[in-house]
Amino acid sequence: MKLVIRKNFSLGFAILLVLFLFQDPIGNALPAFQSFDEIESIICAFIIFWSVVIRKRKLLDKMQKKYIHIVILLIVVGLIGNMISSYQNFMFIFLDIFVYSKLTLNVVAADVIISKRKMDRYEDTAWKVASIAATILLLLVIHETFSRTTIWPYMSDRYGVRSLKLFFTNQTYLAQIGVILLIIHYVLGETRRGSNFFCIIDMLISASTFRAKALGFIMVAAIIIFVIGKKKVLTKFNIIIFGVLLTIAAVMVGYDYLTIYYLSGNESTLRFRLLLGGIKLASMHIPFGTGFGTYCSLGAKLNYSAAYDILGMQRIYRWDSMYDNFWASILGQFGYLGCFLYLVSIIRLVLIIWEIRQINIKKFWAGMLVCIYLVIASIAEASFNAFYACFMGIFIGYLYREVKWKEPPMLGQHNHY
């Protein structure tokens, strides 16, 4: 009986992981799954409410509470903006609050659900699913790169090589799945053979898109995984190298996006117009912004916002490309105060990951890779609100459980400098 239950749990977890990895193509084939991440996040919200509010279980520590308090404060700022501007109705305000809270809900819910559970069988299942997915995707990448005839249309040629997207709707989803597989193989490969081999495969999958953000992330990830991450002690020298690499990657990624979309001075460029629009709204509605669901967000897409009248964007507000402009949305909807608070929330998330270094240096670097990718991707897309942010949040919660539920190393064996 126990064996059957274990197998059912493993199968269910495998299906859940596949849905996280392939939500884009699955959602296109089966529209019912397009809202999988929203449904999953609603379940997370219910679990948190039931465990913390109803059952009054004291599961959150000071680091988590500080992070949550910043997020709640950001929500309050947005709601004040809504009350002052009155640009959106309640239903779409609530929808936007939920979208902007997905990452936080998954970070907290993962910790609440996992707590002291043994994760061995789930880790085995995740390793198998990730390894099978990586192998299949690599074979498809090889075929689409070198074959004269391709199964799926590729986006363009970059550096003389095809820029692939395979069966995904956009290159960013192929790059993102490579990142998720890389993080899984890096963390779980500590006690398994073939970790480095699969990490290289995952990097090749992301690199096949030839997107600047993917290449920049891969450069940082390769140094962390194969050089810095091999060290069992976190030294100041490691941190300096990490900082230099991160700066180089930021310049590498930012050059294309910033010069083309933001710093060209060409106001006809949509992203540049949206950034200017966000600054204008933030300046007109100091310090709270226009509120949730009013600018470059899902709520503003589904229901027209009066903010577009102010900016003269009535004709283009339904364009999908308007809703990849994350920081324009943050500025416009939450103002300068809210933008500052959002940056603080990211710092608080990094500080949560920083605590992991005391217990497991490899998992610390894995958590840093998650944050690095989310920040890099946010230049070109709403990464912190994307469906893959749910997985990233769960993963951070899984990593942080080591700090809360495991005894620290003996004196003199800490992994800090």
C-alpha positions as CSV (number, residue, x, y, z in Angstrom):
1,M,0.0,0.0,0.0
2,K,2.8,2.4,0.9
3,L,4.6,1.6,-2.3
4,V,1.5,2.4,-4.4
5,I,1.1,5.7,-2.5
6,R,4.7,6.6,-3.1
7,K,4.4,5.8,-6.8
8,N,1.3,7.9,-7.1
9,F,3.0,10.8,-5.3
10,S,6.0,10.5,-7.6
11,L,3.8,10.4,-10.7
12,G,1.7,13.4,-9.6
13,F,4.9,15.4,-8.9
14,A,6.3,14.4,-12.3
15,I,3.2,15.6,-14.0
16,L,3.3,18.9,-12.0
17,L,6.9,19.5,-13.0
18,V,6.2,18.8,-16.7
19,L,3.3,21.3,-16.6
20,F,5.7,23.9,-15.1
21,L,8.4,23.2,-17.7
22,F,6.1,23.0,-20.8
23,Q,3.2,25.3,-19.9
24,D,3.7,27.4,-23.0
25,P,3.3,24.6,-25.6
26,I,0.8,22.6,-23.5
27,G,-1.3,25.8,-23.1
28,N,-1.3,26.4,-26.8
29,A,-2.5,22.9,-27.5
30,L,-4.9,22.8,-24.6
31,P,-6.2,26.3,-23.7
32,A,-7.5,25.0,-20.3
33,F,-3.8,24.8,-19.1
34,Q,-3.0,28.4,-20.0
35,S,-4.0,29.5,-16.5
36,F,-2.1,26.7,-14.8
37,D,0.2,29.1,-13.0
38,E,-2.6,31.2,-11.7
39,I,-4.5,28.2,-10.4
40,E,-1.4,26.9,-8.8
41,S,-0.8,30.2,-7.1
42,I,-4.4,30.4,-5.8
43,I,-3.8,27.0,-4.2
44,C,-0.6,28.4,-2.7
45,A,-2.5,31.3,-1.3
46,F,-5.1,29.0,0.3
47,I,-2.4,26.8,1.8
48,I,-0.7,29.8,3.4
49,F,-4.0,31.2,4.7
50,W,-5.0,27.8,6.1
51,S,-1.6,27.0,7.8
52,V,-0.7,30.5,9.1
53,V,-4.0,32.2,9.7
54,I,-6.5,29.4,10.5
55,R,-4.2,26.8,12.1
56,K,-1.8,29.5,13.4
57,R,1.3,27.5,12.7
58,K,4.4,29.6,13.3
59,L,6.3,28.6,10.2
60,L,7.7,31.9,9.0
61,D,11.0,33.2,10.4
62,K,12.2,36.8,10.7
63,M,13.8,36.8,7.2
64,Q,10.6,35.7,5.5
65,K,8.5,38.1,7.5
66,K,10.6,41.0,6.5
67,Y,10.3,40.0,2.9
68,I,6.5,39.6,3.2
69,H,6.1,42.9,5.0
70,I,7.8,44.8,2.1
71,V,5.5,43.0,-0.4
72,I,2.4,43.9,1.7
73,L,3.7,47.5,1.9
74,L,4.0,47.6,-1.9
75,I,0.4,46.3,-2.3
76,V,-0.8,49.1,0.0
77,V,1.1,51.7,-2.1
78,G,-0.6,50.3,-5.2
79,L,-4.0,50.4,-3.6
80,I,-3.6,54.0,-2.5
81,G,-2.7,54.8,-6.1
82,N,-5.9,53.1,-7.2
83,M,-8.0,55.1,-4.7
84,I,-6.4,58.4,-5.8
85,S,-6.5,57.8,-9.6
86,S,-9.7,55.7,-10.0
87,Y,-8.4,54.5,-13.4
88,Q,-9.5,50.8,-12.9
89,N,-12.3,48.8,-11.3
90,F,-11.9,46.4,-8.4
91,M,-12.0,43.1,-10.3
92,F,-8.9,44.0,-12.4
93,I,-7.2,45.6,-9.5
94,F,-7.5,42.3,-7.5
95,L,-6.3,40.4,-10.6
96,D,-3.1,42.5,-10.8
97,I,-2.5,42.2,-7.1
98,F,-2.6,38.4,-7.5
99,V,-0.2,38.5,-10.6
100,Y,2.3,40.7,-8.8
101,S,2.2,38.4,-5.7
102,K,2.7,35.1,-7.5
103,L,6.5,34.9,-6.8
104,T,6.0,35.7,-3.1
105,L,3.1,33.2,-2.7
106,N,5.2,30.4,-4.1
107,V,8.2,31.2,-2.0
108,V,6.2,31.1,1.2
109,A,3.9,28.2,0.2
110,A,6.8,26.0,-0.8
111,D,8.3,26.4,2.7
112,V,5.0,25.8,4.4
113,I,4.3,22.7,2.4
114,I,7.8,21.2,2.5
115,S,8.8,22.1,6.1
116,K,10.4,19.0,7.6
117,R,9.3,16.6,4.9
118,K,11.8,14.2,3.4
119,M,12.4,15.2,-0.2
120,D,14.4,12.2,-1.5
121,R,11.7,10.7,-3.7
122,Y,10.7,14.1,-5.0
123,E,14.3,15.0,-5.8
124,D,14.7,11.6,-7.6
125,T,11.6,12.3,-9.7
126,A,12.8,15.9,-10.5
127,W,16.2,14.6,-11.6
128,K,14.6,12.0,-13.9
129,V,12.1,14.4,-15.5
130,A,14.8,17.0,-16.0
131,S,17.3,14.6,-17.5
132,I,14.7,13.1,-20.0
133,A,13.5,16.6,-20.9
134,A,17.1,17.9,-21.4
135,T,18.0,14.9,-23.6
136,I,15.0,15.3,-25.9
137,L,15.4,19.0,-26.2
138,L,19.1,18.7,-27.0
139,L,18.4,16.2,-29.8
140,L,15.8,18.6,-31.2
141,V,18.2,21.5,-31.0
142,I,20.9,19.5,-32.9
143,H,18.4,18.6,-35.6
144,E,17.0,22.1,-36.0
145,T,20.5,23.7,-36.0
146,F,22.2,21.4,-38.6
147,S,19.4,20.0,-40.7
148,R,18.6,21.6,-44.0
149,T,14.9,21.3,-43.3
150,T,13.5,22.2,-39.9
151,I,10.4,20.9,-38.2
152,W,9.5,24.3,-36.7
153,P,10.2,27.8,-38.1
154,Y,13.2,29.5,-36.5
155,M,13.1,33.2,-35.6
156,S,16.2,34.5,-37.4
157,D,19.9,34.0,-38.0
158,R,22.1,35.4,-35.3
159,Y,25.9,35.3,-35.5
160,G,25.4,33.2,-38.7
161,V,23.5,30.4,-36.8
162,R,19.8,29.8,-36.5
163,S,18.1,31.3,-33.5
164,L,15.7,28.5,-32.4
165,K,12.4,28.4,-30.5
166,L,11.4,24.8,-31.3
167,F,7.8,24.2,-30.5
168,F,7.6,27.1,-28.1
169,T,5.7,30.3,-29.1
170,N,8.8,32.5,-28.4
171,Q,12.6,32.0,-27.9
172,T,12.3,33.2,-24.4
173,Y,10.4,30.1,-23.3
174,L,13.1,27.8,-24.7
175,A,15.8,29.9,-23.0
176,Q,13.8,29.7,-19.7
177,I,13.4,26.0,-19.7
178,G,17.1,25.5,-20.2
179,V,17.7,27.7,-17.1
180,I,15.2,25.7,-15.0
181,L,16.8,22.4,-16.1
182,L,20.2,23.8,-15.4
183,I,19.3,24.8,-11.8
184,I,17.7,21.4,-11.1
185,H,20.7,19.5,-12.4
186,Y,23.2,21.7,-10.6
187,V,21.5,21.4,-7.2
188,L,20.4,17.7,-7.4
189,G,23.6,16.6,-9.1
190,E,25.5,16.9,-5.8
191,T,24.9,13.2,-5.1
192,R,24.3,12.0,-8.6
193,R,26.5,11.1,-11.6
194,G,26.4,13.2,-14.7
195,S,25.6,16.5,-13.2
196,N,28.2,18.5,-15.1
197,F,27.3,16.7,-18.3
198,F,23.6,17.7,-18.0
199,C,24.5,21.2,-16.9
200,I,26.4,21.6,-20.2
201,I,23.4,20.2,-22.1
202,D,21.1,22.7,-20.4
203,M,23.4,25.6,-21.3
204,L,23.4,24.5,-24.9
205,I,19.6,24.4,-25.0
206,S,19.4,28.0,-23.7
207,A,22.2,29.1,-25.9
208,S,20.4,27.8,-29.0
209,T,18.1,30.8,-28.8
210,F,21.1,33.2,-29.1
211,R,19.2,35.7,-27.0
212,A,21.5,38.2,-25.2
213,K,19.9,37.5,-21.8
214,A,20.5,33.7,-22.3
215,L,24.1,34.1,-23.3
216,G,24.8,36.5,-20.5
217,F,23.2,34.3,-17.9
218,I,25.1,31.2,-19.3
219,M,28.4,33.0,-18.9
220,V,27.7,33.8,-15.2
221,A,26.3,30.3,-14.6
222,A,29.3,28.5,-16.2
223,I,31.8,30.3,-13.9
224,I,29.7,29.7,-10.8
225,I,29.0,26.0,-11.5
226,F,32.4,25.0,-12.8
227,V,34.7,27.4,-10.9
228,I,33.4,29.4,-7.9
229,G,30.7,26.9,-6.9
230,K,33.3,24.2,-6.5
231,K,34.8,26.0,-3.5
232,K,33.3,24.8,-0.2
233,V,34.0,28.2,1.4
234,L,32.5,31.6,0.3
235,T,35.4,34.0,0.3
236,K,35.7,37.7,-0.4
237,F,37.7,36.8,-3.6
238,N,34.8,34.6,-4.8
239,I,32.3,37.5,-4.2
240,I,34.5,39.9,-6.1
241,I,34.8,37.6,-9.1
242,F,31.0,37.1,-8.9
243,G,30.5,40.8,-8.9
244,V,32.8,41.4,-11.9
245,L,31.1,38.6,-13.9
246,L,27.6,39.9,-13.0
247,T,28.7,43.4,-14.2
248,I,30.0,42.0,-17.5
249,A,26.9,40.0,-18.0
250,A,24.7,43.0,-17.3
251,V,26.6,45.1,-19.9
252,M,26.4,42.3,-22.4
253,V,22.7,41.8,-21.9
254,G,21.8,45.4,-21.5
255,Y,23.7,46.7,-24.5
256,D,21.3,45.3,-27.1
257,Y,18.1,46.1,-25.1
258,L,19.0,49.4,-23.7
259,T,20.6,50.9,-26.8
260,I,17.8,49.7,-29.2
261,Y,14.8,50.1,-27.0
262,Y,15.6,52.7,-24.3
263,L,18.6,54.9,-25.1
264,S,18.2,55.3,-28.8
265,G,16.2,58.5,-28.3
266,N,13.7,57.3,-30.9
267,E,10.3,58.0,-29.4
268,S,8.7,55.9,-32.0
269,T,10.2,52.8,-30.4
270,L,7.4,51.2,-28.4
271,R,9.5,50.2,-25.4
272,F,11.0,53.7,-25.2
273,R,7.6,55.3,-25.4
274,L,6.3,53.0,-22.6
275,L,9.3,53.8,-20.4
276,L,8.7,57.5,-20.9
277,G,5.0,56.9,-20.2
278,G,5.8,55.1,-16.9
279,I,8.0,58.0,-15.8
280,K,5.3,60.5,-16.8
281,L,2.7,58.7,-14.8
282,A,5.0,58.4,-11.8
283,S,5.8,62.1,-12.0
284,M,2.1,63.0,-12.3
285,H,1.0,60.8,-9.4
286,I,3.7,61.3,-6.9
287,P,4.5,59.2,-4.9
288,F,2.0,56.3,-5.3
289,G,1.6,56.0,-9.0
290,T,-1.7,55.1,-10.7
291,G,-2.3,51.8,-8.9
292,F,-2.8,48.2,-9.9
293,G,-4.2,47.3,-13.3
294,T,-3.6,50.7,-14.9
295,Y,-0.4,50.5,-17.0
296,C,1.4,47.8,-18.9
297,S,-0.1,45.0,-16.8
298,L,-2.5,42.1,-17.3
299,G,-5.4,44.0,-15.7
300,A,-4.8,47.0,-18.0
301,K,-4.7,44.7,-21.0
302,L,-8.0,43.0,-20.1
303,N,-9.8,46.1,-19.1
304,Y,-9.0,49.6,-20.6
305,S,-7.3,52.0,-18.2
306,A,-7.8,55.7,-18.3
307,A,-4.0,56.1,-17.9
308,Y,-3.7,55.4,-21.6
309,D,-5.9,58.5,-22.4
310,I,-3.4,60.7,-20.5
311,L,-0.5,59.2,-22.6
312,G,-2.3,59.1,-25.9
313,M,-2.0,55.4,-26.2
314,Q,-5.6,54.5,-26.9
315,R,-4.9,52.7,-30.2
316,I,-2.0,50.4,-29.0
317,Y,-3.0,49.4,-25.5
318,R,-4.0,45.9,-26.5
319,W,-0.7,45.1,-28.2
320,D,0.9,42.1,-26.5
321,S,4.4,43.7,-26.7
322,M,3.2,46.4,-24.3
323,Y,3.0,43.9,-21.4
324,D,6.6,42.8,-21.5
325,N,7.8,46.2,-20.2
326,F,8.1,45.3,-16.5
327,W,9.9,48.3,-15.1
328,A,7.8,50.7,-17.1
329,S,4.8,49.1,-15.4
330,I,6.4,49.2,-12.0
331,L,7.1,53.0,-12.4
332,G,3.7,53.9,-13.8
333,Q,1.6,51.8,-11.4
334,F,3.5,52.2,-8.1
335,G,5.3,55.5,-8.6
336,Y,8.8,56.3,-7.4
337,L,7.9,55.0,-3.9
338,G,6.6,51.7,-5.2
339,C,9.6,51.3,-7.5
340,F,11.9,51.7,-4.5
341,L,9.9,49.2,-2.5
342,Y,10.0,46.7,-5.3
343,L,13.8,47.0,-5.5
344,V,13.9,46.5,-1.7
345,S,11.7,43.4,-2.0
346,I,14.3,41.9,-4.5
347,I,17.1,42.7,-2.0
348,R,15.1,41.0,0.8
349,L,14.7,37.9,-1.4
350,V,18.5,37.9,-2.1
351,L,19.1,38.2,1.7
352,I,16.9,35.1,2.2
353,I,19.1,33.3,-0.2
354,W,22.2,34.7,1.4
355,E,21.3,32.8,4.6
356,I,21.6,29.5,2.8
357,R,25.4,29.9,2.4
358,Q,25.8,28.9,6.1
359,I,24.3,25.5,5.5
360,N,25.0,24.6,1.8
361,I,27.2,26.7,-0.5
362,K,26.0,24.9,-3.6
363,K,22.3,25.6,-2.9
364,F,23.3,29.2,-2.1
365,W,24.7,29.6,-5.6
366,A,21.7,27.9,-7.1
367,G,19.4,30.5,-5.4
368,M,21.6,33.3,-6.7
369,L,21.3,31.9,-10.2
370,V,17.5,32.1,-9.9
371,C,17.6,35.8,-8.8
372,I,20.2,36.6,-11.5
373,Y,18.0,35.2,-14.2
374,L,14.9,36.9,-13.0
375,V,16.7,40.3,-12.9
376,I,18.4,39.9,-16.3
377,A,15.1,38.7,-17.9
378,S,13.1,41.6,-16.4
379,I,14.9,44.0,-18.8
380,A,13.0,42.5,-21.7
381,E,10.0,40.8,-20.1
382,A,7.8,40.7,-17.0
383,S,9.9,37.9,-15.5
384,F,8.8,38.4,-11.9
385,N,5.2,38.0,-13.0
386,A,5.7,35.2,-15.6
387,F,4.5,31.7,-15.2
388,Y,8.0,30.4,-14.6
389,A,8.3,32.8,-11.6
390,C,6.0,30.3,-9.8
391,F,8.7,27.5,-10.2
392,M,11.4,29.9,-9.2
393,G,9.5,30.8,-6.1
394,I,9.0,27.2,-5.2
395,F,12.6,26.5,-5.8
396,I,13.8,29.3,-3.5
397,G,11.4,28.0,-0.8
398,Y,12.8,24.5,-1.2
399,L,16.4,25.9,-0.9
400,Y,15.6,28.0,2.2
401,R,14.2,25.1,4.2
402,E,17.8,24.0,4.8
403,V,18.3,27.0,6.9
404,K,15.2,26.5,9.0
405,W,15.0,22.8,9.4
406,K,18.6,21.6,9.5
407,E,21.2,22.1,12.2
408,P,24.0,24.4,11.2
409,P,27.5,23.1,10.7
410,M,29.8,22.7,13.8
411,L,31.7,25.7,14.9
412,G,34.6,26.4,12.5
413,Q,32.8,24.8,9.6
414,H,30.5,27.6,8.5
415,N,30.6,28.6,4.8
416,H,30.9,32.3,5.4
417,Y,33.9,34.6,5.4
